[in-house]
Every structure is written in C-alpha cells, then in structure tokens.
Amino acid sequence: MGNLLALLPLFLSFFLSFSISISISISIGDSTGNSSDPIQTSSAGSLCAQLIEPNGYSCAEHTVQTKDGYLLALQRVSSRSGDLRVQPGHPVLLQHGLFMSGDAWFLDSTEQSLGFILADQGFDVWVGNVRGTRWSHGHVSLFETEEEFWDWSWQELALYDLAEMLHYINSVTSSKIFIVGHSQGTIMSLAALTQPDIVEMVEAAALLSPISYLEHVTAPLVLRMVAVHLDQMVLAMGIHQLNFRSDVLVNLVESLCDGQVDCTDFLSSITGQNCCFNKTRMNFYLEYEPHPSSVKNLRHLFQMIRQGTFAWYDYGILKNLLTYGQLKPPAFDLNSIPESLPIWMSYGGNDALADATDVQRTLEELPSKPELLYLDNYGHIDFLLSVKANRDIYDHMIRFFRSLEKSSSS
C-alpha cells in the first residue's frame, strides 16, 4: 500500500478525485498577478523554460486577464525549425483537464506529445492554463489564500477563462481557432460553444474523452466519493482549495479504499483500464502533476453525476432563484452549438469517466454529426499519454484539421 499511496497525486490528477489543503497555497511568481506586458520572455520557472524550450522549440509566454480578474498563462509554441514571429500555421488551442495544466501536452517525448507533434506539423500552437494552476499568475486583487479566489467551477473556466483565451488568440492571429480539449477541457469546450459570442471565434473542435454528461460514470472510487458526499463534507469544513500535495489526501483516500473499494489497481479504480499508459515515466509526471483546483469545481462535477445533467452550478432552490430566476440551474443546450461547426471526437471502451453511453447522449443532442474515432481498448488517460497515441489518435485528428484547411482555402 505504501508504494500505491506515493503515486496517488498523479492518479487523482487526471480527473474526478480530490484532496484537501487547509492553509497551503502553491503559487508561481507574484500572487497579486500584476503584469504590465501580456507578452513575456520565458523565465526559469515558466512552462516554456522547463518543458518546451529544452526540446528545441520556440516558445513565448503570454498573460491574459479574465473579466473577473484572473491572470492566465498562455504559451505559444513553434516547431524546432519555425519562428514565432513568422507563424504560417492555423492556430490551435490545447485545453487541459482537471487537476492538470498546459504541461500535460508535453510530458512525453517530442514524437509522442501532442503539443510537440502539432508544432512540428506547422500549426500555431497555443497552450491554455486555467485559473488556480501553477503556471497561471493569480488575480489582480485576490490572493490564493483567500476563499473568494477559489469561488468558481468549470462554468467559469468555460465562460471566462476559455472565452478570454480564444479572444486573445483571435486578436493576435486574426484567425478562427481549432480547439483541442481533453476530459474537463471538453466540458469547458462544449459549454463555451453553446455561447454565440464564443463559438464565432472557433473554426473546429477536437475532443478527447468528450464529456458533457457524467451520469454513467463507472469508476468505483469516484462513485464511492460521490456516495459519501465528500464534496459537501469538505465545503462544510471551510476548505475551498483542492491541493493534492498534502498528507491529508493520502490518509483520506486510503480510508475510502479500506474495505469499500478494491484499490489494488488504483489507477483503474478512477479512470478505467488504460491499455497504453507509460508507467515507467511516473516519477517524471509527478514532477509536474497535479495542479490545484477548487472544491466548488469538484462539487459541480459531482452534481453532474448525481443529477445526470449538463447544467450551470446548482446553488440550491433559494440561491438558484436569486442567481438564475428559476428553481433549477439552466442547462447548457448542446443543440444550440451551430450545425456548421466541425467537431471531431475520440472516445474509448475502457474509459470509466467518459462512458460511451454518456458520449452517445451528447451525440444525440448535438445538431451536427461529429466525426468519430472509437478505440475499444483505450481508457481515460490513454488519450493523453498513450505511447501509441500518435498513430492511434493524433494522426486522425491532424487529418481532420488538414481537411478543413483545404476546404477553407479552395
């Protein structure tokens, strides 16, 4: 059990799980987030300097401010033979999942990591980092130790963070953008694409482990967490930041496994059986993952599981009336995503989070017919870190993007 517990942070970082940190706050740079220049040279502590430039790729750090004052990091990456000042490729925004950040797209070799692959294919690669993650830069007035700093869920990540990143990229490139999302990044993307002012900036979307519904999650440890209402318990304790780098997490998850859930294969108990995940690189992954998130975000995800909805945050009847003018939160209407928007999706038969039944429900509600790639033996993590993902997934995605470039130029 000792070796298992040492690996808990990475396993939990890939999607629905939690940890707690009462007073610890991890931040990079100035926690007030003050920045006079949205384009910055990469410092020694930046994502560009740590993971991208050492592999020979040009990389520039950008800072974007959301409407509610959060300062997000964006990286712009060019191929090893490219020049950021002369970037001919189509812009692509990579949007990471829960408890991860932009580093997730660069954790394997240059031949296996999607961020490097897209850059080498000549795309103008932009890497998103949502609020609260270590690569982003805090808030214009709030500190990470304040409760209000963590008062958000994936709803704000979609409508504020993703929206502002798209607007920034669009203003810099004067081009519509290809979005690539994984896991929570697909929740954000699908929610954002229901909004007319956001979808008009998007050329197409490619979704890995696509999620808008979570009603049929089968991951036993996740279901255990939902059943005991851990999200509500943590909020009742006055804890608002989810920070995996604490001993409390290890003890808490061990208690959930003990006699209740078979955690012998801990990763599978959360994500489903992964066919092609490179476990030999675990120690390297742990150098970067996990990143913090908010308890409110976890609670919103658990609401999706309990209620079978793809909706705004549920505050309860009284606050729903005050916030939304109705008893229940409004749904994100997938049918409002334009039929003309090209969508590509890849999902797996062993994914215990993005279950095929829920994916099918998403497909039934979309007005368009997305291009689909189904991989029977793939689990949730495989779509990001499979050693075979280049051939199994990314080649198909790139052909999808190329076909759209050809049709737009003809």
Contacts in CASP RR format, 6 or more apart in sequence:
PFRMAT RR
TARGET T0000
AUTHOR 0000-0000-0000
METHOD contacts of the structure
MODEL  1
MGNLLALLPLFLSFFLSFSISISISISIGDSTGNSSDPIQTSSAGSLCAQ
LIEPNGYSCAEHTVQTKDGYLLALQRVSSRSGDLRVQPGHPVLLQHGLFM
SGDAWFLDSTEQSLGFILADQGFDVWVGNVRGTRWSHGHVSLFETEEEFW
DWSWQELALYDLAEMLHYINSVTSSKIFIVGHSQGTIMSLAALTQPDIVE
MVEAAALLSPISYLEHVTAPLVLRMVAVHLDQMVLAMGIHQLNFRSDVLV
NLVESLCDGQVDCTDFLSSITGQNCCFNKTRMNFYLEYEPHPSSVKNLRH
LFQMIRQGTFAWYDYGILKNLLTYGQLKPPAFDLNSIPESLPIWMSYGGN
DALADATDVQRTLEELPSKPELLYLDNYGHIDFLLSVKANRDIYDHMIRF
FRSLEKSSSS
1 254 0 8 1.000
4 263 0 8 1.000
4 266 0 8 1.000
5 250 0 8 1.000
5 253 0 8 1.000
5 254 0 8 1.000
7 266 0 8 1.000
7 282 0 8 1.000
7 286 0 8 1.000
8 244 0 8 1.000
8 249 0 8 1.000
8 250 0 8 1.000
8 253 0 8 1.000
8 266 0 8 1.000
9 19 0 8 1.000
9 244 0 8 1.000
9 245 0 8 1.000
9 249 0 8 1.000
9 286 0 8 1.000
9 289 0 8 1.000
9 290 0 8 1.000
10 282 0 8 1.000
10 285 0 8 1.000
10 286 0 8 1.000
10 289 0 8 1.000
10 290 0 8 1.000
11 17 0 8 1.000
11 266 0 8 1.000
11 267 0 8 1.000
11 270 0 8 1.000
11 271 0 8 1.000
12 18 0 8 1.000
12 19 0 8 1.000
12 99 0 8 1.000
12 244 0 8 1.000
12 249 0 8 1.000
12 253 0 8 1.000
12 270 0 8 1.000
12 290 0 8 1.000
13 98 0 8 1.000
13 99 0 8 1.000
13 100 0 8 1.000
13 244 0 8 1.000
13 289 0 8 1.000
13 290 0 8 1.000
13 291 0 8 1.000
14 97 0 8 1.000
14 98 0 8 1.000
14 99 0 8 1.000
14 100 0 8 1.000
14 183 0 8 1.000
14 270 0 8 1.000
14 271 0 8 1.000
14 380 0 8 1.000
14 381 0 8 1.000
14 384 0 8 1.000
15 97 0 8 1.000
15 98 0 8 1.000
15 99 0 8 1.000
15 183 0 8 1.000
15 184 0 8 1.000
15 222 0 8 1.000
15 270 0 8 1.000
15 271 0 8 1.000
15 353 0 8 1.000
15 380 0 8 1.000
16 98 0 8 1.000
16 214 0 8 1.000
16 217 0 8 1.000
16 219 0 8 1.000
16 222 0 8 1.000
16 225 0 8 1.000
16 270 0 8 1.000
16 298 0 8 1.000
16 301 0 8 1.000
16 302 0 8 1.000
16 305 0 8 1.000
16 353 0 8 1.000
17 99 0 8 1.000
17 221 0 8 1.000
17 222 0 8 1.000
17 225 0 8 1.000
17 253 0 8 1.000
17 270 0 8 1.000
18 225 0 8 1.000
18 230 0 8 1.000
18 231 0 8 1.000
18 234 0 8 1.000
18 242 0 8 1.000
18 249 0 8 1.000
18 295 0 8 1.000
18 298 0 8 1.000
19 242 0 8 1.000
19 243 0 8 1.000
19 244 0 8 1.000
19 246 0 8 1.000
19 248 0 8 1.000
19 249 0 8 1.000
19 252 0 8 1.000
19 253 0 8 1.000
20 234 0 8 1.000
20 237 0 8 1.000
20 239 0 8 1.000
20 242 0 8 1.000
20 243 0 8 1.000
20 246 0 8 1.000
20 248 0 8 1.000
20 249 0 8 1.000
20 252 0 8 1.000
20 295 0 8 1.000
21 239 0 8 1.000
21 241 0 8 1.000
21 242 0 8 1.000
21 243 0 8 1.000
21 245 0 8 1.000
21 246 0 8 1.000
21 248 0 8 1.000
21 292 0 8 1.000
22 239 0 8 1.000
22 248 0 8 1.000
23 145 0 8 1.000
24 243 0 8 1.000
24 245 0 8 1.000
24 246 0 8 1.000
25 31 0 8 1.000
25 143 0 8 1.000
25 144 0 8 1.000
25 145 0 8 1.000
25 241 0 8 1.000
25 243 0 8 1.000
26 134 0 8 1.000
26 144 0 8 1.000
26 243 0 8 1.000
26 245 0 8 1.000
26 292 0 8 1.000
27 134 0 8 1.000
27 138 0 8 1.000
27 144 0 8 1.000
28 45 0 8 1.000
28 134 0 8 1.000
28 135 0 8 1.000
28 137 0 8 1.000
29 137 0 8 1.000
30 137 0 8 1.000
31 138 0 8 1.000
31 143 0 8 1.000
31 144 0 8 1.000
32 138 0 8 1.000
32 139 0 8 1.000
32 140 0 8 1.000
32 141 0 8 1.000
32 143 0 8 1.000
33 71 0 8 1.000
33 137 0 8 1.000
33 138 0 8 1.000
33 139 0 8 1.000
33 140 0 8 1.000
34 140 0 8 1.000
35 63 0 8 1.000
35 71 0 8 1.000
35 137 0 8 1.000
37 63 0 8 1.000
38 62 0 8 1.000
38 63 0 8 1.000
38 64 0 8 1.000
38 168 0 8 1.000
39 60 0 8 1.000
39 61 0 8 1.000
39 62 0 8 1.000
40 46 0 8 1.000
40 60 0 8 1.000
40 61 0 8 1.000
40 62 0 8 1.000
40 63 0 8 1.000
41 60 0 8 1.000
41 61 0 8 1.000
42 48 0 8 1.000
42 49 0 8 1.000
42 53 0 8 1.000
42 59 0 8 1.000
42 60 0 8 1.000
42 61 0 8 1.000
43 49 0 8 1.000
43 61 0 8 1.000
44 50 0 8 1.000
46 61 0 8 1.000
46 73 0 8 1.000
46 75 0 8 1.000
46 135 0 8 1.000
47 59 0 8 1.000
47 61 0 8 1.000
47 73 0 8 1.000
47 75 0 8 1.000
47 101 0 8 1.000
47 102 0 8 1.000
47 103 0 8 1.000
47 106 0 8 1.000
47 127 0 8 1.000
47 129 0 8 1.000
47 135 0 8 1.000
48 59 0 8 1.000
48 60 0 8 1.000
48 61 0 8 1.000
48 75 0 8 1.000
48 77 0 8 1.000
50 103 0 8 1.000
51 103 0 8 1.000
51 106 0 8 1.000
51 107 0 8 1.000
51 288 0 8 1.000
52 59 0 8 1.000
52 75 0 8 1.000
52 77 0 8 1.000
52 106 0 8 1.000
53 59 0 8 1.000
55 80 0 8 1.000
55 106 0 8 1.000
55 110 0 8 1.000
55 116 0 8 1.000
56 80 0 8 1.000
57 77 0 8 1.000
57 78 0 8 1.000
57 79 0 8 1.000
57 80 0 8 1.000
57 116 0 8 1.000
57 119 0 8 1.000
58 77 0 8 1.000
58 78 0 8 1.000
58 79 0 8 1.000
58 82 0 8 1.000
58 83 0 8 1.000
58 84 0 8 1.000
59 75 0 8 1.000
59 76 0 8 1.000
59 77 0 8 1.000
59 78 0 8 1.000
59 84 0 8 1.000
60 75 0 8 1.000
60 76 0 8 1.000
60 84 0 8 1.000
61 73 0 8 1.000
61 74 0 8 1.000
61 75 0 8 1.000
62 73 0 8 1.000
62 74 0 8 1.000
62 75 0 8 1.000
62 76 0 8 1.000
62 168 0 8 1.000
63 71 0 8 1.000
63 72 0 8 1.000
63 73 0 8 1.000
63 74 0 8 1.000
63 137 0 8 1.000
64 71 0 8 1.000
64 72 0 8 1.000
64 73 0 8 1.000
64 74 0 8 1.000
64 164 0 8 1.000
64 165 0 8 1.000
64 168 0 8 1.000
65 71 0 8 1.000
65 72 0 8 1.000
65 140 0 8 1.000
65 164 0 8 1.000
66 72 0 8 1.000
66 131 0 8 1.000
66 160 0 8 1.000
66 161 0 8 1.000
66 164 0 8 1.000
67 160 0 8 1.000
67 164 0 8 1.000
68 152 0 8 1.000
68 156 0 8 1.000
68 160 0 8 1.000
69 139 0 8 1.000
69 140 0 8 1.000
69 141 0 8 1.000
70 131 0 8 1.000
70 132 0 8 1.000
70 136 0 8 1.000
70 138 0 8 1.000
70 139 0 8 1.000
70 160 0 8 1.000
70 161 0 8 1.000
71 136 0 8 1.000
71 137 0 8 1.000
71 138 0 8 1.000
71 139 0 8 1.000
71 140 0 8 1.000
72 128 0 8 1.000
72 129 0 8 1.000
72 130 0 8 1.000
72 131 0 8 1.000
72 136 0 8 1.000
72 137 0 8 1.000
72 161 0 8 1.000
72 164 0 8 1.000
72 165 0 8 1.000
73 128 0 8 1.000
73 129 0 8 1.000
73 133 0 8 1.000
73 135 0 8 1.000
73 136 0 8 1.000
73 137 0 8 1.000
74 126 0 8 1.000
74 127 0 8 1.000
74 128 0 8 1.000
74 129 0 8 1.000
74 165 0 8 1.000
74 168 0 8 1.000
74 169 0 8 1.000
75 102 0 8 1.000
75 126 0 8 1.000
75 127 0 8 1.000
75 128 0 8 1.000
75 129 0 8 1.000
75 135 0 8 1.000
76 84 0 8 1.000
76 87 0 8 1.000
76 124 0 8 1.000
76 125 0 8 1.000
76 126 0 8 1.000
76 127 0 8 1.000
77 115 0 8 1.000
77 119 0 8 1.000
77 125 0 8 1.000
77 126 0 8 1.000
77 127 0 8 1.000
78 84 0 8 1.000
78 87 0 8 1.000
78 119 0 8 1.000
78 124 0 8 1.000
78 125 0 8 1.000
79 119 0 8 1.000
79 120 0 8 1.000
79 121 0 8 1.000
79 122 0 8 1.000
80 119 0 8 1.000
80 120 0 8 1.000
82 122 0 8 1.000
87 124 0 8 1.000
87 173 0 8 1.000
88 122 0 8 1.000
88 124 0 8 1.000
89 122 0 8 1.000
89 123 0 8 1.000
89 124 0 8 1.000
90 123 0 8 1.000
90 124 0 8 1.000
90 175 0 8 1.000
90 178 0 8 1.000
90 203 0 8 1.000
90 401 0 8 1.000
90 405 0 8 1.000
91 123 0 8 1.000
91 124 0 8 1.000
91 126 0 8 1.000
91 169 0 8 1.000
91 173 0 8 1.000
91 175 0 8 1.000
91 177 0 8 1.000
91 178 0 8 1.000
92 118 0 8 1.000
92 123 0 8 1.000
92 124 0 8 1.000
92 125 0 8 1.000
92 126 0 8 1.000
92 177 0 8 1.000
92 178 0 8 1.000
92 179 0 8 1.000
92 180 0 8 1.000
92 401 0 8 1.000
93 126 0 8 1.000
93 127 0 8 1.000
93 128 0 8 1.000
93 165 0 8 1.000
93 166 0 8 1.000
93 169 0 8 1.000
93 177 0 8 1.000
93 178 0 8 1.000
93 179 0 8 1.000
93 180 0 8 1.000
94 102 0 8 1.000
94 105 0 8 1.000
94 114 0 8 1.000
94 115 0 8 1.000
94 118 0 8 1.000
94 125 0 8 1.000
94 126 0 8 1.000
94 127 0 8 1.000
94 128 0 8 1.000
94 180 0 8 1.000
94 181 0 8 1.000
95 128 0 8 1.000
95 162 0 8 1.000
95 179 0 8 1.000
95 180 0 8 1.000
95 181 0 8 1.000
95 182 0 8 1.000
95 185 0 8 1.000
95 188 0 8 1.000
95 189 0 8 1.000
96 102 0 8 1.000
96 104 0 8 1.000
96 105 0 8 1.000
96 128 0 8 1.000
96 129 0 8 1.000
96 130 0 8 1.000
96 181 0 8 1.000
96 182 0 8 1.000
96 184 0 8 1.000
96 185 0 8 1.000
97 104 0 8 1.000
97 181 0 8 1.000
97 182 0 8 1.000
97 183 0 8 1.000
97 184 0 8 1.000
97 185 0 8 1.000
98 154 0 8 1.000
98 183 0 8 1.000
98 184 0 8 1.000
98 293 0 8 1.000
98 297 0 8 1.000
98 301 0 8 1.000
99 242 0 8 1.000
99 244 0 8 1.000
99 289 0 8 1.000
99 290 0 8 1.000
99 291 0 8 1.000
99 292 0 8 1.000
99 293 0 8 1.000
100 133 0 8 1.000
100 289 0 8 1.000
100 290 0 8 1.000
100 291 0 8 1.000
101 128 0 8 1.000
101 129 0 8 1.000
101 130 0 8 1.000
101 133 0 8 1.000
101 134 0 8 1.000
101 135 0 8 1.000
101 136 0 8 1.000
101 288 0 8 1.000
101 291 0 8 1.000
102 127 0 8 1.000
102 128 0 8 1.000
102 129 0 8 1.000
102 133 0 8 1.000
102 135 0 8 1.000
103 135 0 8 1.000
103 288 0 8 1.000
103 289 0 8 1.000
104 182 0 8 1.000
104 289 0 8 1.000
104 384 0 8 1.000
105 113 0 8 1.000
105 114 0 8 1.000
105 115 0 8 1.000
105 127 0 8 1.000
105 384 0 8 1.000
106 113 0 8 1.000
106 115 0 8 1.000
106 116 0 8 1.000
107 113 0 8 1.000
107 281 0 8 1.000
107 284 0 8 1.000
107 285 0 8 1.000
107 288 0 8 1.000
107 385 0 8 1.000
108 278 0 8 1.000
108 281 0 8 1.000
108 385 0 8 1.000
108 387 0 8 1.000
109 116 0 8 1.000
110 116 0 8 1.000
110 117 0 8 1.000
110 120 0 8 1.000
111 117 0 8 1.000
111 390 0 8 1.000
112 387 0 8 1.000
112 389 0 8 1.000
112 390 0 8 1.000
114 180 0 8 1.000
114 384 0 8 1.000
114 389 0 8 1.000
114 394 0 8 1.000
115 125 0 8 1.000
115 127 0 8 1.000
117 390 0 8 1.000
117 394 0 8 1.000
117 398 0 8 1.000
118 125 0 8 1.000
118 180 0 8 1.000
118 398 0 8 1.000
119 125 0 8 1.000
121 398 0 8 1.000
123 178 0 8 1.000
123 401 0 8 1.000
124 173 0 8 1.000
126 165 0 8 1.000
126 169 0 8 1.000
126 177 0 8 1.000
128 165 0 8 1.000
129 135 0 8 1.000
129 136 0 8 1.000
130 136 0 8 1.000
130 157 0 8 1.000
130 161 0 8 1.000
130 188 0 8 1.000
131 138 0 8 1.000
131 139 0 8 1.000
131 152 0 8 1.000
131 156 0 8 1.000
131 157 0 8 1.000
131 161 0 8 1.000
132 138 0 8 1.000
132 144 0 8 1.000
132 149 0 8 1.000
132 150 0 8 1.000
132 291 0 8 1.000
132 292 0 8 1.000
132 293 0 8 1.000
132 294 0 8 1.000
133 291 0 8 1.000
133 292 0 8 1.000
134 291 0 8 1.000
134 292 0 8 1.000
138 144 0 8 1.000
138 149 0 8 1.000
139 149 0 8 1.000
142 148 0 8 1.000
142 149 0 8 1.000
143 149 0 8 1.000
144 150 0 8 1.000
144 241 0 8 1.000
147 238 0 8 1.000
147 240 0 8 1.000
149 241 0 8 1.000
150 240 0 8 1.000
150 241 0 8 1.000
150 294 0 8 1.000
150 295 0 8 1.000
150 296 0 8 1.000
151 240 0 8 1.000
151 294 0 8 1.000
151 296 0 8 1.000
152 294 0 8 1.000
152 296 0 8 1.000
152 297 0 8 1.000
153 294 0 8 1.000
153 296 0 8 1.000
153 297 0 8 1.000
153 299 0 8 1.000
153 300 0 8 1.000
153 301 0 8 1.000
153 313 0 8 1.000
154 184 0 8 1.000
154 187 0 8 1.000
154 188 0 8 1.000
154 191 0 8 1.000
154 297 0 8 1.000
154 300 0 8 1.000
154 301 0 8 1.000
155 191 0 8 1.000
155 300 0 8 1.000
155 312 0 8 1.000
155 313 0 8 1.000
157 184 0 8 1.000
157 188 0 8 1.000
157 297 0 8 1.000
158 187 0 8 1.000
158 188 0 8 1.000
158 189 0 8 1.000
158 191 0 8 1.000
158 192 0 8 1.000
159 191 0 8 1.000
159 192 0 8 1.000
159 195 0 8 1.000
159 198 0 8 1.000
161 188 0 8 1.000
162 188 0 8 1.000
162 189 0 8 1.000
162 192 0 8 1.000
162 198 0 8 1.000
163 192 0 8 1.000
163 195 0 8 1.000
163 197 0 8 1.000
163 198 0 8 1.000
166 177 0 8 1.000
166 179 0 8 1.000
166 192 0 8 1.000
166 198 0 8 1.000
166 201 0 8 1.000
166 202 0 8 1.000
167 201 0 8 1.000
169 177 0 8 1.000
170 176 0 8 1.000
170 177 0 8 1.000
170 201 0 8 1.000
175 203 0 8 1.000
176 201 0 8 1.000
176 202 0 8 1.000
176 203 0 8 1.000
177 201 0 8 1.000
177 202 0 8 1.000
177 203 0 8 1.000
178 202 0 8 1.000
178 203 0 8 1.000
178 204 0 8 1.000
178 205 0 8 1.000
178 206 0 8 1.000
178 401 0 8 1.000
178 404 0 8 1.000
179 189 0 8 1.000
179 202 0 8 1.000
179 204 0 8 1.000
179 205 0 8 1.000
179 206 0 8 1.000
180 205 0 8 1.000
180 206 0 8 1.000
180 207 0 8 1.000
180 208 0 8 1.000
180 397 0 8 1.000
181 188 0 8 1.000
181 189 0 8 1.000
181 205 0 8 1.000
181 206 0 8 1.000
181 207 0 8 1.000
181 208 0 8 1.000
182 208 0 8 1.000
182 209 0 8 1.000
182 383 0 8 1.000
182 384 0 8 1.000
183 208 0 8 1.000
183 209 0 8 1.000
183 211 0 8 1.000
183 353 0 8 1.000
183 354 0 8 1.000
183 380 0 8 1.000
183 384 0 8 1.000
184 211 0 8 1.000
184 301 0 8 1.000
186 207 0 8 1.000
186 208 0 8 1.000
186 209 0 8 1.000
186 210 0 8 1.000
186 211 0 8 1.000
186 212 0 8 1.000
186 354 0 8 1.000
187 211 0 8 1.000
187 212 0 8 1.000
189 205 0 8 1.000
189 207 0 8 1.000
190 207 0 8 1.000
190 210 0 8 1.000
190 211 0 8 1.000
190 212 0 8 1.000
190 310 0 8 1.000
190 332 0 8 1.000
190 334 0 8 1.000
190 337 0 8 1.000
190 362 0 8 1.000
191 212 0 8 1.000
191 310 0 8 1.000
191 332 0 8 1.000
192 198 0 8 1.000
192 199 0 8 1.000
193 199 0 8 1.000
193 202 0 8 1.000
193 205 0 8 1.000
193 337 0 8 1.000
193 341 0 8 1.000
194 332 0 8 1.000
194 333 0 8 1.000
194 334 0 8 1.000
194 336 0 8 1.000
194 337 0 8 1.000
199 337 0 8 1.000
199 338 0 8 1.000
199 341 0 8 1.000
202 341 0 8 1.000
203 342 0 8 1.000
203 404 0 8 1.000
203 408 0 8 1.000
204 341 0 8 1.000
204 342 0 8 1.000
204 343 0 8 1.000
204 344 0 8 1.000
204 400 0 8 1.000
204 401 0 8 1.000
204 404 0 8 1.000
205 341 0 8 1.000
205 342 0 8 1.000
205 343 0 8 1.000
205 344 0 8 1.000
206 343 0 8 1.000
206 344 0 8 1.000
206 345 0 8 1.000
206 346 0 8 1.000
206 397 0 8 1.000
206 400 0 8 1.000
206 401 0 8 1.000
207 343 0 8 1.000
207 344 0 8 1.000
207 345 0 8 1.000
207 346 0 8 1.000
208 346 0 8 1.000
208 383 0 8 1.000
208 384 0 8 1.000
208 393 0 8 1.000
209 346 0 8 1.000
209 347 0 8 1.000
209 348 0 8 1.000
209 351 0 8 1.000
209 353 0 8 1.000
209 354 0 8 1.000
209 379 0 8 1.000
209 380 0 8 1.000
209 383 0 8 1.000
210 345 0 8 1.000
210 346 0 8 1.000
210 347 0 8 1.000
210 354 0 8 1.000
210 359 0 8 1.000
210 362 0 8 1.000
211 353 0 8 1.000
211 354 0 8 1.000
211 358 0 8 1.000
211 362 0 8 1.000
212 310 0 8 1.000
212 332 0 8 1.000
212 334 0 8 1.000
212 358 0 8 1.000
212 361 0 8 1.000
212 362 0 8 1.000
212 365 0 8 1.000
213 304 0 8 1.000
213 308 0 8 1.000
213 309 0 8 1.000
213 310 0 8 1.000
213 358 0 8 1.000
213 361 0 8 1.000
213 362 0 8 1.000
214 301 0 8 1.000
214 304 0 8 1.000
214 305 0 8 1.000
214 308 0 8 1.000
214 353 0 8 1.000
214 358 0 8 1.000
215 304 0 8 1.000
215 305 0 8 1.000
215 308 0 8 1.000
215 357 0 8 1.000
215 358 0 8 1.000
215 361 0 8 1.000
216 355 0 8 1.000
216 357 0 8 1.000
216 358 0 8 1.000
217 223 0 8 1.000
217 305 0 8 1.000
217 352 0 8 1.000
217 353 0 8 1.000
217 355 0 8 1.000
217 358 0 8 1.000
218 272 0 8 1.000
218 352 0 8 1.000
218 355 0 8 1.000
219 269 0 8 1.000
219 270 0 8 1.000
219 271 0 8 1.000
219 272 0 8 1.000
219 352 0 8 1.000
219 353 0 8 1.000
220 261 0 8 1.000
220 262 0 8 1.000
220 269 0 8 1.000
221 253 0 8 1.000
221 256 0 8 1.000
221 257 0 8 1.000
221 261 0 8 1.000
221 263 0 8 1.000
221 266 0 8 1.000
221 269 0 8 1.000
221 270 0 8 1.000
222 270 0 8 1.000
222 305 0 8 1.000
222 352 0 8 1.000
222 353 0 8 1.000
223 305 0 8 1.000
224 256 0 8 1.000
224 260 0 8 1.000
224 261 0 8 1.000
225 231 0 8 1.000
225 256 0 8 1.000
225 302 0 8 1.000
226 302 0 8 1.000
226 305 0 8 1.000
226 306 0 8 1.000
228 256 0 8 1.000
231 295 0 8 1.000
231 298 0 8 1.000
231 299 0 8 1.000
231 302 0 8 1.000
232 299 0 8 1.000
234 295 0 8 1.000
234 298 0 8 1.000
235 295 0 8 1.000
235 296 0 8 1.000
235 299 0 8 1.000
239 295 0 8 1.000
240 294 0 8 1.000
240 295 0 8 1.000
240 296 0 8 1.000
241 292 0 8 1.000
241 294 0 8 1.000
241 295 0 8 1.000
242 292 0 8 1.000
242 293 0 8 1.000
242 294 0 8 1.000
242 295 0 8 1.000
242 297 0 8 1.000
242 298 0 8 1.000
243 292 0 8 1.000
244 290 0 8 1.000
244 292 0 8 1.000
245 290 0 8 1.000
257 263 0 8 1.000
257 266 0 8 1.000
257 269 0 8 1.000
261 269 0 8 1.000
262 269 0 8 1.000
263 269 0 8 1.000
265 273 0 8 1.000
267 274 0 8 1.000
267 277 0 8 1.000
267 381 0 8 1.000
268 274 0 8 1.000
268 352 0 8 1.000
270 352 0 8 1.000
270 353 0 8 1.000
271 351 0 8 1.000
271 352 0 8 1.000
271 353 0 8 1.000
271 379 0 8 1.000
271 380 0 8 1.000
271 381 0 8 1.000
272 350 0 8 1.000
272 351 0 8 1.000
272 352 0 8 1.000
272 353 0 8 1.000
272 379 0 8 1.000
272 380 0 8 1.000
273 350 0 8 1.000
273 379 0 8 1.000
274 350 0 8 1.000
274 378 0 8 1.000
274 379 0 8 1.000
274 380 0 8 1.000
274 381 0 8 1.000
274 382 0 8 1.000
274 386 0 8 1.000
275 350 0 8 1.000
275 377 0 8 1.000
275 378 0 8 1.000
275 379 0 8 1.000
275 382 0 8 1.000
275 386 0 8 1.000
276 378 0 8 1.000
276 382 0 8 1.000
276 386 0 8 1.000
276 387 0 8 1.000
276 388 0 8 1.000
276 389 0 8 1.000
276 392 0 8 1.000
277 381 0 8 1.000
277 382 0 8 1.000
277 385 0 8 1.000
277 386 0 8 1.000
277 387 0 8 1.000
278 385 0 8 1.000
278 387 0 8 1.000
285 385 0 8 1.000
296 313 0 8 1.000
300 313 0 8 1.000
300 314 0 8 1.000
303 309 0 8 1.000
303 311 0 8 1.000
303 313 0 8 1.000
303 314 0 8 1.000
304 310 0 8 1.000
304 311 0 8 1.000
307 314 0 8 1.000
309 331 0 8 1.000
310 331 0 8 1.000
310 332 0 8 1.000
310 334 0 8 1.000
311 328 0 8 1.000
311 329 0 8 1.000
311 330 0 8 1.000
311 331 0 8 1.000
311 332 0 8 1.000
312 324 0 8 1.000
312 329 0 8 1.000
312 330 0 8 1.000
312 331 0 8 1.000
312 332 0 8 1.000
313 329 0 8 1.000
314 320 0 8 1.000
314 328 0 8 1.000
314 329 0 8 1.000
315 323 0 8 1.000
315 329 0 8 1.000
317 327 0 8 1.000
320 326 0 8 1.000
320 327 0 8 1.000
320 328 0 8 1.000
320 329 0 8 1.000
321 327 0 8 1.000
323 329 0 8 1.000
324 330 0 8 1.000
334 362 0 8 1.000
334 365 0 8 1.000
334 366 0 8 1.000
335 365 0 8 1.000
335 366 0 8 1.000
335 367 0 8 1.000
337 343 0 8 1.000
337 366 0 8 1.000
337 367 0 8 1.000
337 368 0 8 1.000
338 367 0 8 1.000
338 368 0 8 1.000
339 367 0 8 1.000
339 368 0 8 1.000
340 368 0 8 1.000
341 368 0 8 1.000
342 368 0 8 1.000
342 371 0 8 1.000
342 400 0 8 1.000
342 404 0 8 1.000
343 366 0 8 1.000
343 368 0 8 1.000
343 370 0 8 1.000
343 371 0 8 1.000
344 370 0 8 1.000
344 371 0 8 1.000
344 372 0 8 1.000
344 373 0 8 1.000
344 396 0 8 1.000
344 397 0 8 1.000
344 400 0 8 1.000
345 359 0 8 1.000
345 363 0 8 1.000
345 370 0 8 1.000
345 371 0 8 1.000
345 372 0 8 1.000
345 373 0 8 1.000
346 372 0 8 1.000
346 373 0 8 1.000
346 374 0 8 1.000
346 375 0 8 1.000
346 383 0 8 1.000
346 393 0 8 1.000
346 396 0 8 1.000
346 397 0 8 1.000
347 354 0 8 1.000
347 356 0 8 1.000
347 359 0 8 1.000
347 372 0 8 1.000
347 373 0 8 1.000
347 374 0 8 1.000
347 375 0 8 1.000
347 378 0 8 1.000
348 354 0 8 1.000
348 356 0 8 1.000
348 374 0 8 1.000
348 375 0 8 1.000
348 376 0 8 1.000
348 377 0 8 1.000
348 378 0 8 1.000
348 379 0 8 1.000
348 382 0 8 1.000
348 383 0 8 1.000
349 356 0 8 1.000
349 374 0 8 1.000
349 375 0 8 1.000
349 376 0 8 1.000
349 377 0 8 1.000
349 378 0 8 1.000
349 379 0 8 1.000
350 376 0 8 1.000
350 377 0 8 1.000
350 378 0 8 1.000
350 379 0 8 1.000
350 382 0 8 1.000
351 378 0 8 1.000
351 379 0 8 1.000
351 380 0 8 1.000
352 379 0 8 1.000
352 380 0 8 1.000
353 380 0 8 1.000
354 380 0 8 1.000
356 374 0 8 1.000
363 369 0 8 1.000
363 370 0 8 1.000
363 372 0 8 1.000
371 400 0 8 1.000
373 393 0 8 1.000
373 396 0 8 1.000
375 382 0 8 1.000
375 392 0 8 1.000
375 393 0 8 1.000
378 386 0 8 1.000
378 392 0 8 1.000
382 389 0 8 1.000
383 389 0 8 1.000
383 393 0 8 1.000
386 392 0 8 1.000
386 393 0 8 1.000
END
